[in-house]
Amino acid sequence: MEPQLFKYIWKHSKKDQIKILFLVLVSMPFYFLSLDLPKSIINKAVNSENFAGFNSTLPFMRFELPFGEEIYGTTIVLFEGFDLTQLALLLALCLSFLGLVLVNGLFKFVINTLKGRLGERMLRRLRYELADRILRFPIMHSRRVKQAEVATMIKDEVEPLGGFIGDAIVTPFFLGGQALTAMIFIMVQSFWLGTVAMSIVLVQAFVIPKLRKRILTLGRQRQVTARALAGRISELVGGAVEIQSHDTSNYERAEISHRLGKIFKIRYEIFQRKFFVKFLNNLLAQITPFIFYLGGGYLVITGQFEIGTLVAVLAAYKDLPPPVKDLINWDQQRNDVQIKYEQVVEQFQPMGMIESTQQTLTEGNNEVLSGDVVASSLTLIDESENKLLDGVSFSFGVNQSVAVVGNASSGKEYLGLLLANLVKSTSGSIRVSDRSLDQLPSAITGRRLSYVGQDAYLFPLSVMDNLFYGLRNWMISDSPHNPASSDEAIRDRQEAARTGNTILNPMGEWVDYKSAGIDDPVQLVPRVTEVLRSVDLEEDVYRFGLSGNVDIENRPDIAESILGAREALKDHLKSIGAEDLVIAFDPESYNKNATLRENLLFGTPRNSDYAGDSLLGMPILREAVSEAELRDSIYNMGLSIARTMVELFTGLPPTHPFFEQFSFISADDLPDFDKIVKRADKSSFSDISVSDREALMHLPFDYVEARHRLGLVTEEVEAKILTARKLLAEKLEERDPEAVEFYDPESFNSAASLQDNILFGRLAYGRAEAGETIGRVMTELLDDLGLRSDVIEVGLSYNVGVGGNRLSAVQRQKLAVARSLIKKPDLLIVNEAAAVMDSQSQNKLVPSIMEAQGEQGIVWTLQRAELSRHFQYIIVMQNGRIVESGTYNELNVEGKVLSSLIAAE
């Protein structure tokens, strides 16, 4: 990147800067006229001495040739103008002044708008370049940098550059032109007053920047410490488990406090110095008016100066300090942003950057790797001069299965990175089909090779999006919602090209399904299921699907099938005499296996205000409960629950299983409810405090009659609850019809999960086999009805969370392997990707993936040497060197390193 900010700005915005500079130059004459006009208003129009009588006139807009008398010996009139009376002249001059104010304001508006657009375009360009460079960082460098610091630099640290770039060249000309125009005007009116004004300005221009040098140094320190703080904060989030498990939170608080204290000291010193400079600047600016008032007033009194001229000089000087002050501020900002720019550029120019030409977009996926992979004298040295690999040489066919084994310090991990072209060797080479691997473009290595590490990253997208992420190599077609031919798309592409951004549309079709072996949409789910089965992830995605939702408008076919499965489940349970395992929802009855909350709402909330405890605070629910005369009953239920809990559980340890079964009140809250019960026993419903009443009325909403068996839901209470249910439904239909989707035996509930739609009820409490039986029966029914693929399709929309944190570590690695497998690479490199799995899972996964890879090659750096028996060729490493290689039968003999590694397991 260009090390000098001004060169960078001029290189990419030269044409725009010249256009704005032209406007600035054009605006200067109008600005000068606006300074001169007040003198004419006072000296000509306001001064009655210029008019002998009421009808006397003076010329308006009379133009004479400048310096005509000096050149030609006589005044040359270019335009005689208009003869106006005093009032007419006053009106004409004032309107002219107003017109000049509007013209100057319009110039400022246009110039500032153009500067702002230019600044934003350059900021977009700079941010894109920095993001582009992140995509070309060497992997070893990416491991060292802190994500939060890089994000802070692109988001925050370059932000001031956007505001400055538009001002970088235009502002000094614009402000300097204004200041120079005002200064020339003052000098023309009075040389001595102009000299005084210029002297003060020169003092400001010399002294103020000198004082601000220390502020710039402090600003640099503030930037570095703030960036380090951002990185430290990200460590608190990333290391949350370690911090809490080791009780180091107080140390972290102390460390953060120390960093904040350091930033405070820097910022406080900046404020002190900044406001002192501001005070001095203002003081110097006010000295000049003092001299003008004193000296100019004296000249007017002695008749050496006209009052109008003095007013004009004062008005001109009024416009002088702001541009001078802004110029000084601009100079400080220039130094500040130059420092920021240099620091940012320094962080984004690591050694070993990937050349941009290697990541050039290439359409298609036709070039196939074949032949042999030949490594010659590979050596890899890290930044600390440690040899990670030392003279490694080998050869194997691209379509062979190769195992790399060794202990943790053997260097096998780095060999995997080199084979995937993710790390460049210090010396030596790897050749594939007689072509140097590090010279191959990403269009080949990223599509025909595939790599899975032991800490694979998943994006915060769905399972499907993560699975096909490796096939987003080129834009196959444009977005149907915003086609390339639309006016908006054309404007967006033009703007992107103007700022050096790519013109590719991220909303287009990027997934190369054909490379995954999918030629028709109907093959999508079967192909995905096949890959998920290979990595033992099919059942997990199936469970995601059962807990997922379906939008009935987008997939009415699935909704209809699920309704069929609901009826089939009901019939099957009846046929085996197990219909009592599921208590179905009935609009006309109370479900004793569901909570009071579920019975009242009788539906699935779409609006979060109606979910969980939020429902209890909704006025609409309180209205329905009150109208159904249920309020007293709920209060009495809460009081009974609290009294029972206090009587039975006082004195029990917090870990007692009763607290889990009766989870109304925690052990910590039990003493508080003991006091509430005692107060409630002495008061009526209307007399008890609002807080006590609310606490008691919240308790019954999680009460399940069949589970807790306290006999609180009597027939009378049931009737009131059903009445309140109907009233609540009517009120919701009237006021907020989209808030809740109610249970209907004949309809699919798109707000509920597939499993809840099939079940349409609650499992019977007290039946130990209910959950297992229903789960087995539901799975069999869905398979028999051919709905398994539909459920898996729903499961593929499951969002995996940031970094895949909604999945287990094993699930993350399996999905990452599936992502590589579905690409059908010529050579799959698995770099200890199964290390987080137990032995049984590894024993099952390795042959399954090798079978899925088929005739194509695979290189697997194994955690367990014993698994190398599945591979055609084995490389054994120690201390960064290959100590032996061959087949499993050749190496698994006494005296060989492989044999000792297997024995050590």
DARARA-V484025 format. One line per field, one symbol per residue. psi: psi as a letter, one per 20 degrees, with the letter a starting at -180 (. if undefined). burial: # if it has 16 or more other C-alpha atoms within 10 Angstrom, else .. A space follows every 50 residues. Layout:
psi: ???
burial: ???
This chain:
psi: qphpghhgghgikgghghghhghghhhgghgghhhhhhghgghgghoiii ohahjqrqqpkppqppkghhgijqpophphappqrgghgggggghggggh ggghhgggggghghggggghghgggghggghhhgijpqhhghhhqpghgg hhghgghighhghhghighgghggghgggggggggghhgogghhggghgg ghgghggghghighhgghhggggghhghgghhghhhghkgghghhjljhh ghghggggghhghggghghggghghghgggghghhigghgggggghhghg hjjipqhhgggggggghhiggghgghhghghghghghggggggghhiklr qkqpphhijpppqrlhpppabqoppolppppaijkpohqolpqrprqhjq ppppqrahjhjhghhghghjkippqhraqppplkppgiiprhhghihiqp ppailqpqqmargghhgjhijmhqohrrphhmqhiqgghggggggghhjj rqjqoiiaoipnhhhjkoiqhiiggggghgghhhjljghghghhghjrqp ohhhmhggghhhhhhghhgghghhhjkkijhpoqpphjrpoijrrhghhg glapphpihjqbihhhjphhghgggghjkighghghggggggggggghip iqqhjphhhhgmkgprhhighghghggghhhirrhhhqqgggggghihgi ijpoghghlikhnrhghgghghghgggggghghghmijhpoqpphjqpoi irrgghhgglaqqpqiohigggggggggggghghikighgghhhhijppi rpjkiiqrhghghghgghhhhiilqhopoonkijhiqrgghghhgghghh ghhciqrppooqhohhiihiqhqpppqpljqphqqarghhhlrpiqgggh gghi.
burial: ....#..###.##..##..##.##..##.###.#############.... #.....##.#.......................###..##.###..#..# ..##..##..##.##################.##.####......#.### .###..###############################.##..##..##.. #..##..##..#..##.######.##########.#......#....... .....#..#..##..##..#..#...#...#..##..##..#...##.#. ....#############.###.###.##.############.###..#.# ..##...##.....#...##.####.####.......###.##..##### #######..################..#####....##.########### #####################.###..##...##....#...#..#.### #...#..#.####.##.#......#..###########..##.####### .......##.###.##.###.##.......#####.#..########### #####....##...##...######..####.###########.##..#. ........#..#.##.#..#..##.##..#.......#...##..##### #######....##...#############..#......#####.#..### ###############....#...#...#..##....############## ...#..#..############################....#..##..## .##..#############.##.##########..#.##..##....###. #....
